[in-house]
Amino acid sequence: MKRRTDLRRGRRWLTGGLALLLPLALSLPGAMAAGTTSDAKPPAGTIEEVHDFQALGREAAAHRVPILLMIASEDCHYCERLEEEVLAPMRLDGADPRDVLLRKLTLEDSAPVRDFQGQRVSAEEMAMRFHYSVTPTLFLLDPEGRSLVPPIAGYTSPDFYPAYLDQAIDVARRLLRRRG
């Protein structure tokens, strides 16, 4: 029962507190851009595609870290921007951002993927299991593929998105530590 309480408390905090800040953050263009020191953009495609969720889950369990999964589409301009402006810089700052395993699932990928139970499914079927509504959507998952915090759907601006994502990662990591 304590686990459920911790999970609910984390989700309530995330959805209650942070969700109110996101619209405000997205309405202030350029607020953090002034502090940017480099105009060079990291290359797109720096986020590793996932084809074996079962192996990814084992790796996450071994390192005791959450999985940060981006559901993307090949023709999604916002997916490209999120990867270039937020996720790739996080990835380039270290092996994985903030001790999470960062991976991408592209809906149009024709190669089958192995789900968390070891079954082969299409990339789109795997994405549908997460109940995404738009691309891009970010999920913070435990090693068994369960969401630790509510998904972060959509992307418009890098202004406060990294801070919002950092807070979601912190909550996910705390919840994961409490479970283990």
C-alpha positions in Angstrom: 0.0 0.0 0.0 2.9 2.3 0.7 4.1 2.0 -2.9 0.7 3.0 -4.3 0.6 6.0 -1.9 4.1 7.1 -3.0 3.2 6.7 -6.6 -0.1 8.7 -6.2 1.7 11.4 -4.2 4.4 11.7 -6.9 1.8 11.8 -9.7 -0.4 14.3 -7.7 2.7 16.6 -7.2 3.7 16.3 -10.8 0.3 16.8 -12.3 -0.9 19.4 -9.7 2.2 21.5 -9.4 4.2 21.2 -12.6 1.3 20.9 -15.0 0.2 24.3 -14.0 3.7 25.7 -14.8 4.0 24.3 -18.3 1.5 26.6 -20.0 3.1 29.6 -18.3 6.6 28.4 -19.3 5.5 27.8 -22.9 4.0 31.3 -23.1 7.3 33.0 -22.4 9.4 32.7 -25.6 13.0 33.4 -25.3 13.2 33.4 -21.5 16.0 30.9 -21.3 17.3 31.4 -24.8 19.2 34.5 -23.6 21.3 32.3 -21.4 22.3 30.0 -24.2 26.1 30.0 -24.9 26.2 28.2 -28.2 24.2 28.5 -31.4 25.4 25.1 -32.7 22.6 22.5 -32.8 23.4 18.9 -32.0 22.7 16.6 -34.9 19.3 14.9 -35.2 19.3 11.2 -34.7 21.6 11.2 -31.7 18.9 9.4 -29.6 19.2 5.6 -29.9 16.3 3.8 -31.4 14.9 0.9 -29.2 14.1 -2.4 -30.7 14.4 -4.7 -27.6 12.4 -3.4 -24.7 13.0 -6.6 -22.8 16.8 -6.0 -22.9 16.3 -2.3 -22.1 14.2 -3.2 -19.1 17.0 -5.5 -17.9 19.5 -2.7 -18.3 17.4 -0.3 -16.4 16.9 -2.7 -13.6 20.6 -3.4 -13.4 21.4 0.3 -13.2 18.3 1.0 -11.1 17.3 3.9 -13.4 14.1 4.8 -15.2 13.7 4.6 -19.0 13.0 7.9 -20.8 11.2 6.9 -24.0 10.3 9.3 -26.8 7.4 8.2 -29.1 8.2 9.9 -32.4 7.1 9.9 -36.0 9.3 10.3 -39.1 7.4 13.3 -40.4 7.0 15.1 -37.1 8.7 18.4 -37.1 8.2 18.8 -33.4 9.8 15.4 -32.7 12.9 16.6 -34.6 13.0 19.9 -32.7 12.5 18.2 -29.3 15.4 15.9 -30.1 17.7 18.7 -31.4 16.8 21.3 -28.8 16.3 19.3 -25.6 17.1 15.6 -25.7 20.3 15.6 -27.8 22.0 18.3 -25.6 21.0 16.3 -22.5 22.5 13.2 -24.1 25.7 15.0 -25.2 26.2 16.2 -21.6 26.7 12.7 -20.4 26.2 9.0 -21.2 22.4 9.4 -20.6 20.7 12.5 -19.2 20.4 12.5 -15.4 20.9 8.8 -15.0 18.0 7.6 -17.2 18.2 5.4 -20.3 17.1 7.7 -23.1 15.6 5.9 -26.1 13.3 6.6 -29.1 10.6 4.5 -30.7 9.7 5.7 -34.2 6.2 4.7 -35.3 7.0 4.0 -38.9 9.9 1.7 -38.1 9.2 -1.5 -40.1 11.4 -3.7 -38.0 9.5 -5.6 -35.2 10.4 -4.8 -31.7 10.6 -7.1 -28.7 8.2 -5.9 -25.9 9.0 -6.1 -22.2 7.7 -9.7 -22.1 9.8 -10.8 -25.0 7.0 -10.9 -27.7 7.6 -9.5 -31.1 5.3 -6.6 -32.1 5.3 -3.7 -34.5 6.6 -0.4 -33.4 3.2 1.2 -33.8 1.5 -1.6 -31.7 4.2 -1.1 -29.0 3.5 2.7 -29.0 -0.2 2.1 -28.7 0.3 0.2 -25.5 1.5 3.4 -23.9 -1.7 5.2 -24.9 0.1 8.1 -26.5 -2.1 10.8 -28.1 0.4 13.0 -30.1 4.0 12.9 -31.2 6.3 13.6 -29.6 5.3 12.1 -26.2 7.9 11.3 -23.5 7.3 8.5 -21.0 9.3 7.8 -17.9 9.1 4.0 -17.3 10.2 1.5 -14.7 12.1 -1.6 -15.9 8.9 -3.5 -16.5 7.5 -0.7 -18.8 5.0 0.9 -16.3 4.7 4.7 -16.3 6.3 6.3 -13.3 4.9 9.8 -13.9 2.3 11.1 -16.4 3.5 11.3 -20.0 4.8 14.6 -21.3 2.8 15.1 -24.6 3.8 17.5 -27.3 6.5 20.1 -27.7 6.6 23.7 -28.8 9.6 25.5 -27.2 12.8 24.7 -25.4 12.3 27.6 -23.0 11.2 25.8 -19.8 10.8 22.3 -21.2 14.2 21.1 -19.9 13.4 22.2 -16.3 10.0 20.5 -16.5 11.6 17.3 -17.8 14.3 17.4 -15.1 11.6 17.6 -12.4 9.7 14.7 -14.0 12.9 12.7 -14.1 13.6 13.5 -10.4 10.1 12.3 -9.4 10.5 9.1 -11.5 13.9 8.3 -10.0 12.6 8.8 -6.4 9.6 6.6 -7.1 11.8 3.9 -8.6 14.2 4.0 -5.6 11.3 3.6 -3.2 10.1 0.6 -5.1 13.5 -1.1 -5.0 
